Amino acid sequence: MLAQMKIARLIIPAFLLMLSPAVQAVEVILSGGVALKSWEHLRGPSAHDNWWANFIRAATVQMDMTRKKTPDARIVWIVYRPSYVTRSREDGKDYIEMIKGQALKRNVKLVWVDTAAQAFAAINNAPQGKEPITSFYYFGHSNAHAFMLEYSNDIIGASTQWMHEDDLATKLKRSAFSPEARCRSFGCYTGNSMSAKWFSVMGFPLWGNTEATRYHPVSNGCLPMGNGRWVK
């Protein structure tokens, strides 16, 4: 009888462990909008976005890396739609359908947003049940203080939709993220201010670069590179 009780004590904890569901990885990827070539070609050497898909291809590179490491990860891909609609008209190609195809190919949830307010809401709503966001990546234009979802598409060299560091405390839910969430911005200059503000508000780091971010590596299946230092 005593031996049976000892065996039971060993079996029951293992059985309960099997019943406890593992926390699923939830990755959120935010892709900002592309500039119009008609605006950018007027800027000479400072022109951006010759290729329409910089922020889209970078996102799919990250998705592929995640799928290879964690095949069952739940990935939510948030894309700022208006800029791709206007660039589609400019280039005479349906980029919206192309983006949908990339999401379908990789089995990710695609969430279109038209404003910065919608982008904040989409991030906050990404978790399901008790599964928080375990990783977050931003691919798009930015400056030291904000993710610029729209840039040089409505107005040359300017942004009309942005997610500012001063809005993090009121518009981004800390509870939507795991306390150990891995977060990284591949926008330019984020490391000079927004990364520090993110940490002070959220309690975990947002890695960002101190200089401009180069997106040409994405055409070779690599993540963008920063000219400066990666800081948090």
QUIVEN-V182171 format. One record per residue. RES is the residue in one small letter. PHI is phi in whole degrees, -180 to 180 (NA if undefined). PSI is psi in whole degrees, 0 to 359 (* if undefined). NEAR is the number of other C-alpha atoms within 10 Angstrom. Layout:
res | phi | psi | near
RES | PHI | PSI | NEAR
RES | PHI | PSI | NEAR
This chain:
res | phi | psi | near
m | NA | 316 | 6
l | -63 | 320 | 7
a | -65 | 321 | 7
q | -65 | 322 | 8
m | -66 | 321 | 10
k | -64 | 319 | 10
i | -64 | 319 | 11
a | -61 | 320 | 11
r | -64 | 330 | 10
l | -78 | 324 | 10
i | -77 | 317 | 11
i | -61 | 312 | 11
p | -60 | 320 | 11
a | -64 | 321 | 10
f | -65 | 317 | 10
l | -66 | 325 | 9
l | -64 | 322 | 10
m | -66 | 328 | 10
l | -77 | 336 | 9
s | -76 | 120 | 8
p | -69 | 138 | 7
a | -73 | 147 | 9
v | -73 | 124 | 10
q | -81 | 142 | 16
a | -69 | 130 | 20
v | -121 | 113 | 22
e | -109 | 132 | 25
v | -114 | 127 | 24
i | -121 | 127 | 24
l | -113 | 120 | 26
s | -108 | 120 | 24
g | -77 | 178 | 31
g | -89 | 160 | 30
v | -92 | 152 | 30
a | -80 | 164 | 29
l | -86 | 137 | 26
k | -65 | 325 | 21
s | -62 | 328 | 13
w | -79 | 311 | 16
e | -66 | 328 | 19
h | -67 | 344 | 14
l | -81 | 350 | 12
r | -97 | 358 | 13
g | 65 | 228 | 8
p | -62 | 339 | 8
s | -90 | 10 | 9
a | -65 | 147 | 15
h | -116 | 165 | 20
d | 59 | 47 | 18
n | -61 | 323 | 13
w | -98 | 130 | 13
w | -67 | 335 | 20
a | -102 | 17 | 19
n | -51 | 310 | 23
f | -81 | 342 | 25
i | -81 | 311 | 22
r | -64 | 321 | 22
a | -60 | 320 | 26
a | -64 | 317 | 25
t | -70 | 329 | 21
v | -62 | 315 | 17
q | -64 | 319 | 18
m | -59 | 315 | 23
d | -63 | 321 | 14
m | -64 | 318 | 15
t | -67 | 315 | 18
r | -61 | 323 | 15
k | -66 | 322 | 11
k | -84 | 318 | 10
t | -134 | 85 | 12
p | -57 | 329 | 11
d | -97 | 13 | 13
a | -61 | 142 | 17
r | -92 | 117 | 23
i | -110 | 128 | 24
v | -112 | 120 | 25
w | -109 | 113 | 24
i | -102 | 125 | 23
v | -127 | 132 | 26
y | -77 | 108 | 24
r | -75 | 315 | 22
p | -53 | 321 | 21
s | -68 | 328 | 22
y | -78 | 335 | 24
v | -67 | 312 | 16
t | -71 | 323 | 17
r | -68 | 327 | 22
s | -61 | 316 | 16
r | -63 | 318 | 12
e | -65 | 318 | 12
d | -90 | 349 | 12
g | 71 | 31 | 9
k | -135 | 151 | 13
d | -93 | 86 | 13
y | -71 | 333 | 19
i | -62 | 314 | 15
e | -66 | 326 | 10
m | -64 | 318 | 13
i | -65 | 317 | 19
k | -58 | 319 | 14
g | -64 | 321 | 12
q | -66 | 322 | 16
a | -66 | 317 | 19
l | -65 | 318 | 12
k | -59 | 325 | 10
r | -103 | 5 | 13
n | 56 | 51 | 15
v | -117 | 155 | 18
k | -83 | 118 | 16
l | -96 | 126 | 17
v | -122 | 114 | 19
w | -84 | 140 | 17
v | -132 | 149 | 20
d | -113 | 351 | 15
t | -144 | 164 | 18
a | -65 | 323 | 19
a | -60 | 319 | 14
q | -67 | 326 | 15
a | -66 | 316 | 24
f | -58 | 314 | 17
a | -64 | 321 | 15
a | -65 | 321 | 21
i | -65 | 313 | 23
n | -61 | 330 | 18
n | -94 | 2 | 14
a | -65 | 320 | 23
p | -65 | 150 | 22
q | -122 | 126 | 12
g | 63 | 234 | 6
k | -101 | 14 | 9
e | -95 | 105 | 17
p | -82 | 172 | 23
i | -71 | 124 | 30
t | -100 | 343 | 22
s | -154 | 148 | 19
f | -142 | 134 | 20
y | -133 | 138 | 22
y | -117 | 129 | 24
f | -124 | 115 | 28
g | 167 | 182 | 27
h | -72 | 148 | 30
s | -161 | 168 | 27
n | -127 | 194 | 19
a | -64 | 338 | 20
h | -117 | 353 | 19
a | -159 | 150 | 22
f | -80 | 121 | 28
m | -97 | 93 | 22
l | -61 | 322 | 30
e | -114 | 134 | 27
y | -152 | 127 | 25
s | 54 | 37 | 24
n | -117 | 316 | 23
d | -84 | 315 | 17
i | -135 | 135 | 13
i | -59 | 128 | 16
g | 67 | 19 | 16
a | -138 | 166 | 13
s | -120 | 140 | 18
t | -114 | 351 | 14
q | -138 | 116 | 20
w | -142 | 157 | 21
m | -113 | 101 | 20
h | -86 | 150 | 17
e | -60 | 330 | 19
d | -73 | 347 | 14
d | -92 | 351 | 13
l | -60 | 319 | 18
a | -66 | 330 | 14
t | -105 | 340 | 9
k | -116 | 347 | 16
l | -115 | 125 | 20
k | -84 | 118 | 16
r | -62 | 328 | 18
s | -69 | 345 | 12
a | -76 | 345 | 19
f | -109 | 151 | 24
s | -69 | 145 | 17
p | -61 | 340 | 15
e | -107 | 22 | 12
a | -59 | 139 | 19
r | -94 | 118 | 17
c | -128 | 138 | 23
r | -150 | 135 | 23
s | -107 | 127 | 26
f | -104 | 30 | 29
g | -92 | 164 | 30
c | -74 | 139 | 25
y | 68 | 8 | 27
t | -57 | 326 | 31
g | -67 | 349 | 27
n | -82 | 343 | 20
s | -157 | 307 | 17
m | -62 | 326 | 26
s | -61 | 315 | 28
a | -67 | 320 | 20
k | -66 | 319 | 20
w | -58 | 312 | 20
f | -63 | 319 | 14
s | -66 | 329 | 13
v | -88 | 316 | 18
m | -92 | 333 | 18
g | 88 | 3 | 13
f | -144 | 157 | 20
p | -79 | 155 | 21
l | -119 | 107 | 25
w | -70 | 134 | 23
g | -145 | 161 | 29
n | -97 | 149 | 25
t | -85 | 350 | 22
e | -128 | 195 | 19
a | -69 | 149 | 18
t | -102 | 135 | 23
r | -103 | 128 | 16
y | -102 | 358 | 23
h | -61 | 333 | 15
p | -63 | 340 | 13
v | -66 | 334 | 21
s | -68 | 343 | 15
n | -104 | 14 | 9
g | 79 | 23 | 15
c | -117 | 157 | 15
l | -72 | 158 | 21
p | -59 | 159 | 19
m | -117 | 150 | 16
g | -104 | 142 | 19
n | -75 | 336 | 13
g | -105 | 218 | 15
r | -102 | 145 | 14
w | -89 | 122 | 21
v | -132 | 166 | 16
k | -131 | * | 22
